[in-house]
Amino acid sequence: MFILKNFSLKNKITEKFSTDEKIVLREGDTYEFLKEIPDETIKLVISSPPYNVGKIYEEKVDIKAYLKNQTRVISELVRVLKNDGSICWEIGNYIDKGEVYPLDIYYYDIFKNHNLTLRNRIIWHFGHGLHASKRFSGRYETILWFSKSDNYTFKLDDVRVPPKYPGKRHYKGPKKGQLSCNPKGKNPSDIWQIVKQDWENEVWDIPNVKSNHPEKTVHPCQFPVELVERCVLALTNENDWVFDPYSGVGSTLIAGIKNNRRVIGVDKEPEYIKITKQRIADFYLGKLKIRPLGKPVYKPTGREKIARTPREWKEKIKQKRLI
Ligand SMILES: C[S@@+](CC[C@H](N)C(=O)[O-])C[C@H]1O[C@@H](n2cnc3c(N)ncnc32)[C@H](O)[C@@H]1O
């Protein structure tokens, strides 16, 4: 499965960090790796850290112990971050015995203790997921975007999205009659609707919709390349370093390479490192399927078979009416 046919990554990927490199990928512990990175090197740290929810790659520990470990990693991340750089920390909720712990609330203080400034708390909303029975089903995660100083890079024009009503005009005032939308597009706002890799759930099994997200790998919680791309494009320039300290199967690396950034990824799982290498190779060979940035999320029209009320339900309704 991981044979790289007619393609050599040897010249492209290195394990050891050096400012001359373009792609650094390390199998190992992120805290240990961080010691090798000089101060103020990285323009963007972007990651979804382990959530301490007992996924296959993590051991669930007491929340205090989990946060203590994350605090020491974050201290190092802030040290390696450039003064005009940013950290985007994508997290969900930790759940213990039915109680929800919103991780971003805990992380906020950790970042603030380093005098970082919160620029956005982005809600990543997705339409599908596990169905809860004792609380409302969770359908969002958050991305905390912090900058290290007020001199941060933010290139809104690179990530504008098409307006909903491009033909809208000012209806009063001196600009009355003129088009009111920015022709470059609108600000994507702090609520992002990007398809989650929810192939574990039934949505991707629906015939006639789509049987798979194009980026699916074996990783249980990989994030979409397009989600990272928006941050990379808005918060960095070409050739800047983008670093994912928990890189999983390398979505951040793909998003960075695709946009001519230099990238670093670290993950402790050999299998994810292998998959990352394969995905990078596939990217260079033009074989990697990536969901394009800004592609609208599929909305059922109501005409699909699975969007109609099933026969069995209709019969039950009929029976009830007869009673
Ligand atoms: C939520 S996943 C990140 C997935 C990634 N965003 C992607 O798109 O594939 C967290 C990752 O952190 C890795 N990890 C956990 N503890 C680690 C550590 N101490 N050092 C390096 N990687 C670690 C896990 O193997 C897992 O792949």
The ligand as an SDF file (V2000), in Angstrom:
LIG
                    3D

 27 29  0  0  0  0  0  0  0  0999 V2000
   -6.2510   14.7540   16.8370 C   0  0  0  0  0  0  0  0  0  0  0  0
   -4.9450   13.8910   16.1040 S   0  0  0  0  0  0  0  0  0  0  0  0
   -4.3480   14.9830   14.8910 C   0  0  0  0  0  0  0  0  0  0  0  0
   -4.8030   14.6260   13.5160 C   0  0  0  0  0  0  0  0  0  0  0  0
   -4.2640   15.5450   12.4540 C   0  0  0  0  0  0  0  0  0  0  0  0
   -4.7750   16.8940   12.6220 N   0  0  0  0  0  0  0  0  0  0  0  0
   -4.6380   15.0460   11.0480 C   0  0  0  0  0  0  0  0  0  0  0  0
   -5.2730   15.7780   10.2860 O   0  0  0  0  0  0  0  0  0  0  0  0
   -4.3040   13.9120   10.7280 O   0  0  0  0  0  0  0  0  0  0  0  0
   -3.7110   13.9520   17.3240 C   0  0  0  0  0  0  0  0  0  0  0  0
   -2.4130   13.2550   16.9240 C   0  0  0  0  0  0  0  0  0  0  0  0
   -1.4550   13.4630   17.9470 O   0  0  0  0  0  0  0  0  0  0  0  0
   -0.5710   12.3530   17.9810 C   0  0  0  0  0  0  0  0  0  0  0  0
    0.1220   12.4040   19.2740 N   0  0  0  0  0  0  0  0  0  0  0  0
   -0.4140   12.1850   20.4970 C   0  0  0  0  0  0  0  0  0  0  0  0
    0.5210   12.3990   21.4590 N   0  0  0  0  0  0  0  0  0  0  0  0
    1.6600   12.7760   20.8240 C   0  0  0  0  0  0  0  0  0  0  0  0
    2.9650   13.1590   21.2620 C   0  0  0  0  0  0  0  0  0  0  0  0
    3.2740   13.1940   22.5630 N   0  0  0  0  0  0  0  0  0  0  0  0
    3.8840   13.4920   20.3540 N   0  0  0  0  0  0  0  0  0  0  0  0
    3.5850   13.4530   19.0200 C   0  0  0  0  0  0  0  0  0  0  0  0
    2.3660   13.0930   18.5420 N   0  0  0  0  0  0  0  0  0  0  0  0
    1.4200   12.7640   19.4230 C   0  0  0  0  0  0  0  0  0  0  0  0
   -1.4840   11.1560   17.7210 C   0  0  0  0  0  0  0  0  0  0  0  0
   -0.7830   10.0440   17.2060 O   0  0  0  0  0  0  0  0  0  0  0  0
   -2.5180   11.7510   16.7430 C   0  0  0  0  0  0  0  0  0  0  0  0
   -2.2020   11.4190   15.4080 O   0  0  0  0  0  0  0  0  0  0  0  0
  1  2  1  0
  2  3  1  0
  2 10  1  0
  3  4  1  0
  4  5  1  0
  5  6  1  0
  5  7  1  0
  7  8  2  0
  7  9  1  0
 10 11  1  0
 11 12  1  0
 11 26  1  0
 12 13  1  0
 13 14  1  0
 13 24  1  0
 14 15  1  0
 14 23  1  0
 15 16  2  0
 16 17  1  0
 17 18  1  0
 17 23  2  0
 18 19  1  0
 18 20  2  0
 20 21  1  0
 21 22  2  0
 22 23  1  0
 24 25  1  0
 24 26  1  0
 26 27  1  0
M  CHG  2   2   1   9  -1
M  END
$$$$
